[in-house]
Amino acid sequence: MSDVESFEDLEVWKRGCQLAVDVHVALADSKDFALRGQMERSSLSIPSNIAEGAERENTAEFINFLRYSKGSCGELRTQLFVAEKVRKRLGAPPLEGSRAMIKETREISRMIRGLIRSLKRRLNLEKRSDHPHDD
């Protein structure tokens, strides 16, 4: 993370935190405790794994935690789709902000993918500098 001081400087972490807040607020009155709990956990996992990976101070570990975070984006997106369908079948109003949150999971996932690519390039450079060519 050469150009940032800490994970708090990462836009993807900030957006992940905001998404977790949005999910918690949207579900505050939900009585579907199982789905609510899963959605809250997966939403919290997105920025939490970014933070944990960054704090490891090891590029390979950071990449692994970013992969977990990206997986949580897919998990949350799936849960949002399921919540939409359940509410529709029950004749309940749609989850407020559901479409925007689904879109945000896609965008955060793309951001994470880009960060992983960038870190992989850095990791390859680090490996090359650790093993200079013999002259």
C-alpha positions, 0 to 999 in steps of 0.5 A, spaced: 500 500 500 505 504 498 501 510 496 496 510 502 498 511 510 493 505 512 487 501 510 482 507 512 485 511 506 482 506 501 476 508 497 474 501 497 474 500 504 470 506 505 465 504 500 465 497 504 463 501 510 458 505 507 455 499 504 455 495 511 451 501 514 446 501 509 445 494 509 444 494 517 439 500 516 435 497 511 434 491 515 433 494 522 426 492 522 426 486 519 423 480 522 427 475 518 432 474 523 436 468 519 437 472 513 438 479 516 443 476 520 447 473 514 446 479 510 449 483 516 455 478 517 457 478 510 456 486 509 461 487 515 466 482 512 467 486 506 471 492 509 473 488 515 477 483 511 480 489 507 482 492 514 485 485 516 489 484 510 492 490 510 494 490 517 498 483 516 503 488 512 504 482 507 502 483 500 500 475 499 496 475 505 493 482 503 491 479 497 488 473 500 484 477 505 481 481 499 479 475 496 475 473 502 472 480 501 470 479 494 467 473 496 463 476 501 461 481 496 458 475 492 455 472 498 451 479 500 449 480 493 446 473 493 442 475 499 440 481 497 437 477 491 434 472 495 431 478 500 428 481 494 424 475 492 422 473 499 419 479 500 415 479 493 412 472 494 410 475 501 407 481 498 411 485 502 414 492 500 421 491 497 427 492 501 429 499 501 435 501 497 436 493 495 437 495 487 443 500 489 446 495 494 446 490 489 450 495 484 454 497 490 457 490 491 458 489 483 462 496 484 466 494 490 468 487 487 471 490 481 475 495 485 477 489 489 479 485 483 483 491 481 487 492 487 488 485 487 491 485 480 495 491 482 498 488 489 500 482 484 504 486 480 507 489 486 508 482 489 512 480 482 516 486 483 518 484 490 520 477 488 524 479 482 528 484 487 529 479 492 532 474 487 536 478 482 539 475 476 546 472 477 551 476 472 
